[in-house]
């Protein structure tokens, strides 16, 4: 699925380059970046009832934009992020909520988040070598909760093992941010991308087996702050 969206990005960039030939002073850029993704708010909260228990993770992405007059432009951004789950904190809260559990062990995978965004860009020159590009974008976030294996000692029924499988949700996302560029060569720049994105997921978890399956929905806000160095190629 991710390959398909990256292919879509390439097609959009080619279309933008074709339009560029018809616009005076037009230009476009293609960049790639990778760095730190910091979960905020409910996503990182350690509240047992509502928190996401997400830890800081990594993010990487591709970005392309077309500027029709050197300042204003439109573009697309595709990114992939991974956030570890704070298993130690969650286990401690889980034991406190279940007095019959004398011991809880847990193996957890990460949260996986993908974003596919498009929007407006505005470029400001600071000096010949340095510029800042502001952007406001909207699009789609696709997210998966961690796969988790539990081993529990219960004073009532003894040893228990159970698996909490991934849940999936796709919702609208918004993003605002700024890219700081330092010109290395005529067409190549170093890039520092900083942005804030927000979406709200509705993860549906299934418990039990048919015909006694119960479905529970957990709403989880996903505010994320990204800091990503990278490289831009300008045409």
C-alpha positions in Angstrom: 0.0 0.0 0.0 2.8 2.4 0.9 4.5 1.8 -2.5 1.3 2.7 -4.3 1.2 6.1 -2.5 4.9 6.8 -3.3 4.1 6.0 -7.0 1.2 8.5 -6.7 3.6 11.1 -5.4 5.9 10.6 -8.4 3.1 10.9 -10.8 2.0 14.2 -9.2 5.5 15.5 -9.3 5.7 14.8 -13.1 2.4 16.5 -13.6 3.7 19.6 -11.7 6.8 19.7 -13.8 4.7 19.7 -17.0 2.7 22.7 -15.6 5.9 24.4 -14.6 6.9 24.8 -18.3 3.9 27.1 -18.8 4.4 29.3 -15.8 7.0 32.2 -15.8 9.6 32.0 -13.0 8.2 28.6 -11.9 10.3 26.1 -10.1 9.9 22.9 -8.2 11.8 20.9 -5.6 11.9 17.3 -4.4 13.2 16.4 -1.0 13.7 13.5 1.4 14.1 13.6 5.1 14.3 11.5 8.3 14.4 12.2 12.0 12.6 12.4 15.3 8.9 12.1 15.8 7.6 13.2 19.2 4.0 12.1 20.3 2.1 14.7 22.3 -1.1 15.0 24.3 -3.3 11.9 24.6 -1.1 9.9 22.2 1.8 10.0 24.7 -0.3 10.1 27.9 0.3 7.5 30.6 -3.3 7.7 31.7 -4.5 4.0 31.9 -8.1 4.8 30.8 -7.4 7.1 27.8 -3.7 7.4 27.2 -1.8 6.0 24.2 1.5 5.3 26.0 3.5 6.2 22.9 7.2 7.0 23.1 9.3 9.2 20.8 10.0 7.5 17.5 11.4 7.9 14.1 9.9 9.3 10.9 10.9 9.5 7.3 9.3 10.9 4.2 9.3 12.3 0.7 8.1 15.8 -0.3 7.6 17.6 -3.6 6.4 21.1 -4.3 5.8 23.4 -7.3 6.3 27.1 -7.0 4.7 29.1 -9.8 6.2 32.5 -9.0 9.1 31.7 -6.7 7.1 32.3 -3.5 3.7 30.6 -3.6 3.4 26.9 -4.4 1.5 23.7 -3.9 2.9 20.3 -2.9 2.5 16.8 -1.5 4.1 15.1 1.5 4.2 11.4 2.2 5.6 10.1 5.5 6.0 7.0 7.6 6.5 7.0 11.4 7.0 4.4 14.1 6.5 4.9 17.9 7.5 2.5 20.6 4.9 1.6 23.3 5.8 2.3 26.9 5.2 -1.3 28.1 6.7 -0.8 31.6 4.4 2.0 32.5 1.4 0.2 31.0 2.1 -3.0 32.9 2.4 -1.1 36.2 -1.0 0.5 35.7 -2.6 -2.7 34.4 -1.5 -4.6 37.6 -2.9 -1.8 39.8 -6.3 -2.0 38.0 -6.6 -5.8 38.5 -5.9 -6.8 42.1 -6.1 -10.5 41.2 -3.1 -10.3 38.8 0.0 -11.0 40.9 2.3 -10.7 37.9 2.0 -9.3 34.4 4.5 -9.6 31.5 4.1 -8.0 28.1 5.7 -7.9 24.7 4.6 -5.0 22.5 5.3 -3.9 19.0 5.2 -0.2 18.0 2.5 2.2 16.7 2.7 2.6 12.9 1.5 5.8 11.4 1.4 6.9 7.7 0.4 10.3 6.4 -0.5 11.4 2.8 -0.9 15.2 2.6 -1.2 18.0 0.1 -1.4 21.8 0.5 0.0 25.3 0.1 3.6 26.5 0.4 5.0 30.0 0.9 8.7 30.6 0.5 10.7 33.5 2.2 14.3 34.3 1.4 16.5 35.2 4.4 19.7 35.6 2.5 21.1 34.1 -0.8 22.0 30.9 1.0 19.1 30.5 3.5 15.4 30.4 3.0 12.2 29.3 5.0 9.2 27.7 3.4 6.0 27.7 5.4 3.3 25.2 4.6 -0.3 24.3 5.6 -1.6 20.8 4.5 -4.4 18.4 4.9 -5.0 14.8 3.9 -5.1 11.3 5.3 -3.6 9.5 8.3 -3.5 5.7 8.5 -2.5 4.2 11.8 -2.1 0.8 13.5 -1.9 0.1 17.2 0.8 -2.2 18.6 0.6 -6.0 18.5 0.8 -7.2 22.1 1.3 -10.5 23.9 0.4 -10.8 27.6 1.4 -13.3 30.2 -0.5 -13.0 33.5 -0.4 -14.8 36.8 -3.8 -14.7 38.4 -4.5 -15.6 42.0 -7.9 -16.9 40.9 -7.2 -18.9 37.7 -3.5 -19.3 37.5 -1.4 -18.6 34.4 -3.1 -16.8 31.5 -1.8 -15.9 28.0 -3.6 -13.7 25.5 -2.9 -11.7 22.4 -4.1 -8.2 21.7 -3.9 -7.8 17.9 -3.4 -4.6 15.9 -6.3 -2.3 15.3 -6.5 0.0 12.3 -8.0 3.4 11.6 -7.8 6.0 8.8 -8.9 9.6 9.3 -8.4 13.1 8.1 -5.2 14.8 9.1 -4.0 18.5 9.2 -0.4 19.8 9.3 1.4 23.1 9.6 5.1 23.5 9.6 8.2 25.2 8.2 11.2 24.0 6.2 14.6 25.8 6.7 16.9 25.4 3.8 20.6 26.1 3.4 21.9 26.2 -0.1 25.0 23.9 -0.6 25.2 24.0 -4.4 23.2 25.6 -7.2 20.4 23.0 -7.0 21.1 21.1 -3.8 20.1 22.3 -0.3 20.3 21.0 3.2 16.9 20.9 4.8 15.6 21.0 8.4 11.8 20.2 8.4 9.8 21.0 11.5 6.0 20.4 11.6 3.0 19.7 13.8 0.4 17.2 12.6 -3.0 16.3 14.1 -5.5 13.5 13.6 -8.0 11.6 15.7 -8.3 7.8 15.2 -11.1 5.4 16.0 -9.5 2.1 16.7 -11.9 -0.9 16.8 -10.8 -3.9 19.0 -12.5 -7.3 18.8 -12.7 -9.4 22.0 -13.8 -13.0 22.1 -14.8 -15.3 19.2 -18.0 -15.7 17.2 -20.8 -15.7 18.0 -19.7 -13.9 21.2 -17.4 -11.4 19.7 -17.5 -7.9 21.3 -16.2 -4.8 19.5 -14.8 -1.9 21.4 -13.9 1.5 19.9 -11.1 3.6 21.3 -10.8 7.2 20.2 -7.2 8.4 20.3 -5.9 11.8 19.4 -2.6 11.7 17.5 -0.8 15.1 17.8 2.9 14.7 16.6 5.8 17.1 16.4 8.5 16.2 13.8 12.1 17.4 13.5 13.7 16.0 10.3 16.9 16.9 8.6 17.1 16.1 4.9 18.1 17.1 1.4 16.2 19.1 -1.2 16.9 19.2 -5.0 15.6 22.3 -6.7 14.8 22.7 -10.4 
